[in-house]
Amino acid sequence: MTTDNTTNAAGAARGGAKSGVIGVEHPRYKWVALSNTTLGMLIATINSSIVLISLPAIFNGIRLDPLQPGNVSYLLWMLMGYMLVTAVLVVTLGRLGDIWGRVRIYNAGFLVFTVTSVILSLDPLHGAGGALWLIGWRVVQALGGAMLMANSAAIITDAFPATQRGMALGVNMVAAIAGSFVGLVLGGLLAEWNWRSIFWVNVPIGIIGTIWAYRSLHETGSRRPGKIDWWGNITFAVGLTALLAGITYGIQPYGGHTQGWTNPWVLAGLVGGAAVLVVFCVIEAKVAEPMFPLRLFRNVIFAGNNVATLLGAVARGGLQFMLIIWLQGIWLPLHGYDYADTPLWAGIYLVPLTIGFLAAGPLAGYLSDRFGARLFAAGGLVVMAASFAGLLALPTDFGYPAFAVLVLLNGLGGGLFAAPNTALIMSSVPAADRGAASGMRATFMNAGMVLSIGVFFSLMVAGLSSSLPHTLQDGLTAQQVPVGDAHAISQLPPVGMLFAAFLGYNPVHQLLGDKVLNGLPASNAQTLTGRQFFPHLISGPFHDGLMVVFVLAIAMSLVAAVACLPRGRAGRETAEVRERNG
């Protein structure tokens, strides 16, 4: 800790006695830091998934047809824009926290996040304009979210001794990961009432958190003056954005193909983004004060657990998307739920997933402080892999008790992994690098969530491409739809059907049109536009794609488990043992 920081901390401690604000030397200060940063992480991650499950209500609210080909881009950017910006900026903002003060950056993040929540809820436009308003301001909101994510773990690591650090980081990280699942339930409830309310809910929490943060948090970590690595920041932002955007746009059809991997712009994004990231690595190896200290990867604990963070985030993100499609597009309509009600009930039926995270996370953090973190982190990923295998064995029209047990098991595995993994990463770096390390960990986590969109949707579309056209044509002609019309619909890109299922939307009426439907017997027209025809139609092809997705998720989870196991250098382990033993 620098002399300036020591003076500031002492002043804060003395000032706390007079003003009623708890100072940094007070034994309760660490709990104040934990509770506020946990609130910050919770609100930042709820915001990403609350939009995910509320997309049907949002599209209806701004009067945008999700099945129009040009509107798929709006849907993708609403999903990935927030996560992409946080993935790009968290390292930079963590580094700025090391230089200017972690609490200062964190507090500013709470303020930015709250103000943009108000602006988002006031969207005055409709159609494409309304979508661009939401996408643009969510990008700004992601700046605030990145400020919170980049510095919360570092603030906690500064405030807690090593003997309690795993527990504290466990609470914080479980809030971060569980927030993505809490958002599913909350979004389902609020979207049922008013789509703008999914942004309103952030406002009172944000105001309370902002005032509380500015009044109660103090700089306790070491602050190291330095220069901003502008070339590193620019190449990292350009390279990662191009790469992740290329992967995401590869989902969309191009040139008669079901996916866009032959699109020159997609190829340019993939190749160019990867090339710019290579240039970024060269820059970071040469500059005196890099934004992304590559030397940290010489530590096998830091490197291995960041690999595990990335792979775990991809697998977890894929699970979210697949479960939402499965519930909203197939299972709930088959069980008599109106399409308008599916977001609410999808969130409710996923509650066991959140319960698993909330139950296992703090406990794993506490136990990892006592018995070591490696086996808990690896074991949690193995439990996740087992839950993916169980979901793979379920039929498309499953019985809910078995489904609930498996998603609970997945939540328990994720909770067992999150806290020890974060503690291993944050405890493996010098105190002066904790802000950068926290940002790097958050980058891998957010990049994994964005990657999961491209990877799992691509795999699902590939799975649908082989069986959906034939299934669709046979299903339509069985209801006396003319062969020509049925064939034309069966040749449409599968991604449209996939997004229809993702949004809990029955596209049959729009695809056939009133002219065809009016020419059919009334009973057939009613069947085609009813709740169960479309879910029955896509359930078989969907399960084919689901098998590919979950097999990859199992493989990723097991590889990530192995990455958690290597031990660090003996000298560092001895130092950590001495710190734990006081």
VOGU-3710 file (C-alpha; in Angstrom, 3 decimals, decimal comma):
1> mttdnttnaa> 0,000/0,000/0,000  1,441/3,429/-0,872  1,953/6,206/1,644  -0,873/8,241/0,114  -3,220/5,319/0,448  -2,177/4,667/4,029  -2,876/8,299/4,874  -6,234/8,206/3,095  -7,203/4,978/4,833  -6,286/6,365/8,235
11> gaarggaksg> -8,246/9,512/7,505  -11,224/7,481/6,400  -11,042/5,443/9,568  -10,947/8,538/11,772  -13,647/10,254/9,739  -15,870/7,245/10,109  -15,905/7,618/13,864  -17,214/11,166/13,569  -19,617/10,834/10,663  -21,118/7,467/11,458
21> vigvehpryk> -19,572/5,945/8,318  -17,571/2,789/9,024  -13,853/3,384/8,366  -11,448/0,935/6,791  -9,947/-0,079/10,163  -13,319/-0,994/11,591  -13,798/-4,790/11,819  -17,131/-4,480/9,993  -15,719/-2,580/7,005  -14,930/-5,765/5,066
31> wvalsnttlg> -18,598/-6,790/5,329  -19,696/-3,364/4,059  -17,352/-3,782/1,082  -18,654/-7,292/0,433  -22,339/-6,362/0,619  -22,019/-3,330/-1,664  -19,861/-5,031/-4,297  -22,173/-8,050/-4,242  -25,127/-5,750/-4,930  -23,145/-4,196/-7,792
41> mliatinssi> -22,313/-7,551/-9,360  -25,883/-8,763/-8,936  -27,434/-5,765/-10,700  -24,827/-5,873/-13,510  -25,426/-9,557/-14,336  -29,197/-9,531/-13,835  -29,308/-6,890/-16,540  -27,880/-9,209/-19,200  -30,313/-12,098/-18,703  -33,397/-10,012/-17,870
51> vlislpaifn> -33,328/-8,775/-21,482  -32,680/-12,288/-22,759  -35,976/-13,696/-21,524  -37,954/-10,469/-22,098  -37,210/-10,192/-25,836  -40,742/-11,225/-26,926  -42,239/-8,417/-24,808  -39,593/-5,939/-25,999  -40,192/-6,735/-29,683  -43,936/-6,383/-29,185
61> girldplqpg> -43,466/-3,164/-27,189  -41,395/-1,435/-29,862  -43,516/-3,026/-32,649  -40,695/-4,915/-34,345  -41,374/-8,199/-36,167  -38,662/-10,654/-35,046  -39,144/-12,925/-38,067  -38,344/-10,318/-40,706  -34,884/-11,274/-42,069  -33,340/-7,858/-41,466
71> nvsyllwmlm> -34,482/-7,803/-37,850  -32,389/-10,803/-36,776  -29,423/-8,421/-36,426  -31,327/-6,299/-33,909  -32,137/-9,405/-31,903  -28,503/-10,542/-31,924  -27,158/-7,153/-30,850  -29,719/-6,881/-28,049  -28,397/-10,231/-26,830  -24,679/-9,708/-27,318
81> gymlvtavlv> -24,079/-5,933/-27,256  -23,996/-5,620/-23,464  -21,828/-8,719/-22,968  -19,468/-7,771/-25,812  -18,771/-4,293/-24,416  -18,164/-5,614/-20,910  -15,831/-8,295/-22,307  -13,825/-5,635/-24,173  -13,624/-3,020/-21,402  -13,243/-4,871/-18,103
91> vtlgrlgdiw> -9,474/-5,323/-18,395  -8,915/-1,659/-19,208  -11,154/-0,540/-16,355  -9,453/-2,958/-13,971  -6,102/-1,469/-14,962  -7,476/2,046/-14,458  -8,582/0,897/-11,007  -4,982/-0,081/-10,222  -3,812/3,375/-11,328  -6,576/5,764/-10,207
101> grvriynagf> -8,230/3,776/-7,435  -10,527/0,753/-7,582  -13,252/2,333/-5,472  -13,269/5,472/-7,626  -13,873/3,484/-10,843  -16,374/1,182/-9,128  -18,445/4,086/-7,755  -18,539/5,786/-11,165  -19,808/2,509/-12,621  -22,786/2,442/-10,261
111> lvftvtsvil> -23,690/5,992/-11,314  -23,411/5,315/-15,071  -25,430/2,121/-14,757  -28,254/3,847/-12,883  -28,549/6,841/-15,224  -28,638/4,658/-18,350  -31,340/2,453/-16,804  -33,588/5,525/-16,680  -32,795/6,430/-20,303  -33,469/2,886/-21,532
121> sldplhgagg> -36,894/2,805/-19,891  -37,860/6,020/-21,708  -37,341/4,687/-25,268  -39,648/6,993/-27,323  -39,226/5,215/-30,677  -40,733/2,207/-32,428  -39,538/-0,277/-35,019  -35,876/-0,182/-36,019  -35,401/3,181/-34,307  -36,646/1,805/-31,008
131> alwligwrvv> -34,300/-1,173/-31,333  -31,297/1,058/-32,077  -32,140/3,245/-29,053  -32,071/0,182/-26,790  -28,916/-1,276/-28,354  -27,025/2,038/-28,195  -27,881/2,851/-24,599  -27,226/-0,720/-23,490  -23,721/-0,259/-24,876  -23,325/2,803/-22,633
141> qalggamlma> -24,857/0,900/-19,721  -22,317/-1,863/-20,319  -19,595/0,696/-19,574  -21,058/1,080/-16,087  -21,459/-2,671/-15,724  -17,824/-3,204/-16,751  -16,660/-0,685/-14,123  -18,511/-2,683/-11,476  -17,300/-6,094/-12,696  -13,685/-5,055/-13,174
151> nsaaiitdaf> -13,117/-3,804/-9,644  -15,492/-5,606/-7,272  -13,314/-8,712/-6,814  -10,219/-6,533/-6,311  -11,990/-4,420/-3,644  -12,982/-7,595/-1,790  -9,491/-9,098/-2,088  -8,057/-5,890/-0,609  -10,564/-5,848/2,264  -10,435/-9,506/3,410
161> patqrgmalg> -7,579/-11,555/4,868  -6,547/-14,735/3,049  -8,334/-16,889/5,629  -11,728/-15,427/4,604  -11,058/-14,441/1,009  -12,487/-17,571/-0,609  -15,765/-17,200/1,281  -16,057/-13,492/0,436  -15,221/-13,958/-3,239  -17,605/-16,907/-3,274
171> vnmvaaiags> -20,517/-14,758/-2,129  -19,598/-12,112/-4,700  -19,147/-14,500/-7,611  -22,255/-16,511/-6,828  -24,167/-13,225/-6,900  -22,619/-12,506/-10,300  -23,431/-15,887/-11,819  -26,737/-16,388/-10,008  -27,737/-12,908/-11,180  -27,852/-14,212/-14,731
181> fvglvlggll> -30,421/-16,783/-13,611  -32,314/-14,485/-11,239  -32,751/-12,219/-14,252  -34,577/-15,004/-16,075  -37,227/-15,216/-13,336  -37,421/-11,468/-12,797  -37,615/-10,762/-16,521  -40,439/-13,270/-16,935  -42,422/-11,621/-14,143  -41,848/-8,018/-15,229
191> aewnwrsifw> -42,299/-8,600/-18,972  -45,754/-9,953/-18,180  -46,658/-6,513/-16,820  -44,740/-3,958/-18,937  -41,565/-4,377/-20,986  -40,179/-1,033/-19,737  -40,256/-2,336/-16,169  -37,250/-4,578/-16,853  -35,211/-1,343/-16,882  -37,176/0,406/-14,131
201> vnvpigiigt> -36,222/-2,305/-11,653  -32,558/-1,220/-11,873  -33,287/2,384/-10,902  -34,118/2,195/-7,146  -31,437/-0,464/-6,596  -28,935/1,624/-8,532  -29,719/4,821/-6,604  -29,350/3,049/-3,247  -26,167/1,295/-4,347  -24,617/4,486/-5,766
211> iwayrslhet> -25,218/6,574/-2,631  -24,102/3,712/-0,397  -20,913/3,139/-2,430  -19,901/6,817/-2,407  -20,509/7,063/1,355  -19,064/3,783/2,599  -16,270/2,467/0,356  -12,661/3,596/0,806  -9,439/2,899/-1,052  -7,587/0,169/0,861
221> gsrrpgkidw> -5,486/-1,433/-1,861  -2,170/-0,348/-3,309  -2,486/2,256/-6,049  0,317/2,436/-8,575  0,655/5,527/-10,779  1,168/4,604/-14,410  0,432/5,326/-18,043  -2,499/4,121/-20,101  -1,523/1,525/-22,702  -3,449/3,157/-25,539
231> wgnitfavgl> -2,217/0,898/-28,353  -2,949/-2,160/-26,255  -6,435/-0,895/-25,454  -7,217/-0,071/-29,091  -5,950/-3,353/-30,579  -7,664/-5,406/-27,875  -11,012/-3,648/-28,374  -10,859/-3,848/-32,188  -9,622/-7,447/-32,295  -12,033/-8,901/-29,751
241> tallagityg> -15,029/-6,980/-31,150  -14,286/-8,101/-34,735  -13,757/-11,719/-33,684  -16,869/-12,025/-31,527  -19,034/-10,093/-34,016  -17,812/-12,369/-36,825  -18,752/-15,462/-34,826  -22,176/-14,024/-34,024  -22,975/-12,978/-37,619  -21,908/-16,427/-38,790
251> iqpygghtqg> -25,260/-17,628/-37,440  -27,200/-15,719/-40,091  -27,850/-17,250/-43,564  -25,826/-16,006/-46,516  -25,748/-16,761/-50,242  -28,189/-19,647/-50,150  -26,415/-21,295/-47,193  -28,099/-21,901/-43,846  -25,258/-20,072/-42,060  -22,987/-17,181/-42,886
261> wtnpwvlagl> -19,510/-18,655/-42,525  -18,788/-17,966/-46,228  -19,808/-14,301/-45,902  -16,703/-12,169/-46,720  -17,508/-9,816/-43,833  -17,734/-12,732/-41,393  -14,437/-14,137/-42,653  -12,862/-10,694/-42,436  -14,062/-10,360/-38,845  -12,724/-13,782/-37,859
271> vggaavlvvf> -9,349/-13,570/-39,630  -8,842/-9,859/-39,083  -9,917/-10,011/-35,437  -7,546/-12,895/-34,726  -4,698/-11,064/-36,503  -5,277/-7,870/-34,500  -5,289/-9,902/-31,255  -1,896/-11,360/-32,246  -0,641/-7,788/-32,722  -2,122/-6,968/-29,300
281> cvieakvaep> -0,118/-9,790/-27,693  3,089/-8,526/-29,338  2,398/-5,007/-28,037  1,663/-6,254/-24,521  4,932/-8,215/-24,453  6,934/-5,083/-25,310  5,328/-2,130/-23,495  6,514/-1,223/-19,998  3,021/-0,972/-18,468  0,631/-3,273/-20,378
291> mfplrlfrnv> -3,130/-3,275/-19,836  -3,071/-7,081/-20,043  0,027/-8,235/-18,094  0,899/-11,388/-20,026  3,542/-12,249/-17,408  0,689/-13,275/-15,103  0,038/-16,269/-17,372  3,410/-17,709/-16,369  1,643/-18,732/-13,184  -0,083/-22,031/-13,961
301> ifagnnvatl> -2,839/-21,347/-11,388  -3,740/-18,018/-12,977  -3,552/-19,390/-16,535  -5,384/-22,643/-15,869  -8,235/-21,115/-13,914  -8,799/-18,402/-16,521  -9,052/-21,137/-19,168  -11,577/-22,856/-16,890  -13,478/-19,565/-16,512  -13,741/-19,193/-20,304
311> lgavargglq> -14,834/-22,771/-20,984  -17,246/-22,799/-18,036  -18,844/-19,551/-19,257  -19,308/-20,935/-22,784  -20,941/-24,097/-21,420  -23,150/-22,141/-18,982  -24,203/-19,634/-21,645  -25,096/-22,455/-24,015  -27,192/-24,039/-21,284  -29,148/-20,793/-20,773
321> fmliiwlqgi> -30,005/-20,427/-24,440  -30,903/-24,068/-24,969  -33,111/-24,247/-21,867  -34,992/-21,084/-22,858  -35,618/-22,436/-26,375  -36,588/-25,815/-24,941  -39,067/-24,345/-22,450  -40,494/-21,345/-24,327  -40,608/-22,856/-27,798  -41,480/-26,492/-27,130
331> wlplhgydya> -42,220/-27,795/-23,631  -44,495/-25,060/-22,271  -46,743/-24,831/-25,389  -46,999/-28,631/-25,431  -48,255/-28,441/-21,841  -50,986/-25,913/-22,617  -49,303/-22,572/-21,874  -50,096/-19,571/-24,087  -47,130/-18,230/-26,011  -47,604/-14,861/-24,303
341> dtplwagiyl> -47,089/-16,508/-20,893  -44,042/-18,639/-21,730  -41,334/-16,119/-20,604  -42,886/-15,944/-17,120  -43,203/-19,703/-16,723  -39,808/-20,427/-18,250  -38,280/-18,249/-15,538  -40,311/-19,987/-12,838  -39,397/-23,484/-14,027  -35,696/-22,524/-13,983
351> vpltigflaa> -35,784/-21,526/-10,289  -33,974/-24,770/-9,220  -30,980/-23,635/-11,256  -30,744/-20,410/-9,230  -31,320/-22,252/-5,950  -28,394/-24,544/-6,754  -26,053/-21,591/-7,320  -27,168/-19,760/-4,195  -26,857/-22,877/-2,024  -23,459/-24,106/-3,206
361> gplagylsdr> -21,526/-20,899/-3,859  -20,943/-19,416/-0,383  -20,516/-22,902/1,111  -17,865/-23,788/-1,465  -16,066/-20,513/-0,745  -16,058/-21,213/3,007  -14,891/-24,813/2,613  -12,208/-23,872/0,078  -10,700/-21,499/2,670  -10,348/-24,478/5,024
371> fgarlfaagg> -9,465/-27,341/2,694  -8,090/-25,746/-0,479  -9,813/-24,533/-3,641  -8,490/-26,763/-6,457  -10,618/-29,843/-5,872  -13,787/-27,813/-5,250  -13,345/-25,895/-8,522  -12,623/-29,052/-10,537  -15,345/-31,049/-8,763  -17,962/-28,402/-9,530
381> lvvmaasfag> -17,194/-28,658/-13,242  -17,455/-32,457/-13,122  -20,891/-32,091/-11,484  -21,891/-29,704/-14,279  -20,756/-32,232/-16,886  -22,842/-34,930/-15,184  -25,920/-32,681/-15,286  -25,396/-32,055/-19,023  -25,251/-35,818/-19,545  -28,515/-36,216/-17,625
391> llalptdfgy> -30,218/-33,501/-19,691  -28,988/-35,243/-22,831  -30,830/-38,397/-21,759  -34,170/-36,598/-21,249  -36,832/-36,793/-23,982  -37,909/-33,499/-25,518  -41,283/-33,730/-23,746  -39,762/-34,531/-20,353  -41,264/-34,998/-16,926  -40,586/-31,887/-14,857
401> pafavlvlln> -39,288/-33,561/-11,612  -36,344/-35,150/-13,469  -35,648/-31,852/-15,273  -35,747/-29,895/-11,996  -33,270/-32,277/-10,337  -30,847/-31,997/-13,256  -30,910/-28,186/-13,466  -30,539/-28,037/-9,654  -27,484/-30,285/-10,013  -26,111/-27,974/-12,703
411> glggglfaap> -26,606/-24,982/-10,414  -24,848/-26,785/-7,554  -21,916/-27,597/-9,832  -21,663/-24,004/-11,021  -21,768/-22,741/-7,440  -19,064/-25,196/-6,335  -16,832/-23,961/-9,181  -17,351/-20,194/-9,096  -15,991/-19,193/-5,681  -12,868/-21,407/-5,532
421> ntalimssvp> -12,021/-20,552/-9,146  -12,155/-16,820/-8,440  -10,201/-17,185/-5,188  -7,466/-19,120/-7,013  -7,180/-16,446/-9,699  -7,172/-13,460/-7,345  -4,806/-15,005/-4,796  -2,259/-15,991/-7,438  -1,281/-12,413/-8,405  0,586/-9,620/-6,581
431> aadrgaasgm> -1,600/-7,074/-4,785  -0,713/-4,306/-7,269  -2,103/-6,394/-10,168  -5,420/-7,347/-8,582  -7,453/-4,808/-10,543  -6,022/-6,027/-13,848  -6,433/-9,677/-12,798  -10,061/-9,069/-11,838  -10,687/-7,453/-15,207  -8,957/-10,283/-17,071
441> ratfmnagmv> -11,087/-12,869/-15,256  -14,248/-10,920/-16,085  -13,122/-10,635/-19,729  -12,834/-14,413/-20,036  -16,230/-14,876/-18,389  -18,038/-12,316/-20,570  -16,245/-13,372/-23,757  -17,354/-16,934/-23,011  -20,979/-15,834/-22,758  -20,755/-14,038/-26,120
451> lsigvffslm> -18,966/-17,002/-27,703  -21,717/-19,296/-26,491  -24,229/-17,412/-28,668  -22,248/-18,082/-31,836  -21,008/-21,565/-30,955  -24,224/-23,115/-29,684  -26,605/-21,437/-32,107  -24,340/-22,523/-34,971  -24,301/-26,102/-33,729  -28,061/-26,058/-33,246
461> vaglssslph> -28,661/-24,637/-36,740  -26,349/-27,303/-38,181  -28,344/-29,975/-36,371  -31,662/-28,551/-37,562  -30,476/-28,217/-41,187  -30,277/-31,950/-41,691  -33,736/-32,921/-40,424  -35,965/-29,830/-40,197  -36,746/-29,295/-43,924  -38,093/-32,835/-44,389
471> tlqdgltaqq> -39,980/-32,750/-41,061  -41,476/-29,359/-41,847  -42,671/-30,333/-45,336  -44,214/-33,605/-44,142  -45,949/-31,898/-41,215  -47,468/-29,164/-43,386  -48,649/-31,468/-46,186  -50,233/-33,756/-43,562  -52,492/-30,785/-42,725  -53,413/-30,413/-46,438
481> vpvgdahais> -51,103/-27,460/-47,120  -50,373/-27,434/-50,895  -47,096/-29,199/-51,698  -45,601/-26,117/-53,366  -46,259/-23,893/-50,362  -45,024/-26,556/-47,931  -41,825/-27,041/-49,946  -41,148/-23,282/-50,113  -41,505/-22,947/-46,332  -39,323/-26,002/-45,674
491> qlppvgmlfa> -36,462/-24,376/-47,605  -36,384/-21,279/-45,380  -33,241/-20,896/-43,220  -33,556/-22,897/-39,965  -32,272/-19,917/-37,956  -35,689/-18,265/-38,389  -37,423/-21,254/-36,827  -34,810/-21,372/-34,073  -35,346/-17,732/-33,156  -39,103/-18,240/-33,267
501> aflgynpvhq> -38,696/-21,001/-30,685  -36,253/-18,832/-28,696  -38,833/-16,050/-28,540  -41,709/-18,396/-27,695  -43,367/-17,463/-30,980  -45,542/-19,524/-33,337  -44,546/-18,484/-36,893  -46,883/-20,792/-38,855  -49,628/-18,206/-39,437  -47,139/-15,655/-40,748
511> llgdkvlngl> -45,296/-18,182/-42,917  -48,444/-19,535/-44,586  -50,383/-16,289/-44,799  -54,149/-15,756/-44,739  -54,588/-16,809/-48,375  -53,300/-20,353/-47,782  -54,947/-20,725/-44,370  -58,350/-19,584/-45,656  -58,184/-22,223/-48,378  -57,745/-25,071/-45,870
521> pasnaqtltg> -60,460/-26,931/-43,926  -61,174/-25,072/-40,688  -59,931/-27,937/-38,513  -56,568/-28,038/-40,312  -56,139/-24,251/-40,151  -56,927/-24,340/-36,438  -54,387/-27,119/-35,860  -51,665/-25,303/-37,790  -52,044/-22,061/-35,812  -52,679/-23,730/-32,445
531> rqffphlisg> -50,281/-24,091/-29,530  -49,013/-27,588/-30,192  -48,438/-28,019/-33,936  -45,213/-25,986/-34,204  -43,648/-27,366/-30,965  -44,431/-30,943/-32,042  -43,009/-30,220/-35,474  -39,618/-28,959/-34,315  -39,194/-31,142/-31,209  -37,484/-33,997/-33,085
541> pfhdglmvvf> -35,016/-31,850/-35,077  -34,411/-29,730/-31,959  -33,420/-32,819/-29,965  -30,966/-33,798/-32,724  -29,289/-30,413/-32,388  -29,469/-30,557/-28,587  -27,399/-33,751/-28,530  -24,533/-32,018/-30,360  -24,728/-28,985/-28,064  -24,717/-30,910/-24,784
551> vlaiamslva> -21,930/-33,284/-25,878  -19,743/-30,219/-26,527  -20,782/-28,715/-23,159  -19,749/-31,946/-21,418  -16,359/-31,899/-23,156  -15,788/-28,230/-22,270  -16,679/-28,806/-18,611  -14,289/-31,750/-18,281  -11,405/-29,922/-19,987  -12,044/-26,945/-17,684
561> avaclprgra> -11,960/-29,281/-14,659  -8,509/-30,529/-15,674  -7,318/-26,916/-16,130  -8,171/-26,207/-12,463  -5,932/-28,951/-11,073  -2,274/-27,827/-11,565  -0,513/-26,546/-8,463  1,420/-23,286/-8,337  5,060/-22,749/-7,464  6,083/-24,033/-4,063
571> gretaevrer> 7,239/-20,649/-2,882  3,850/-19,068/-3,528  2,009/-21,962/-1,867  4,208/-21,630/1,239  3,521/-17,880/1,378  -0,234/-18,490/1,142  -0,090/-21,079/3,926  1,814/-18,642/6,141  -0,764/-15,913/5,408  -3,652/-18,261/6,275
581> ng> -2,001/-19,294/9,524  -1,406/-15,664/10,479
//
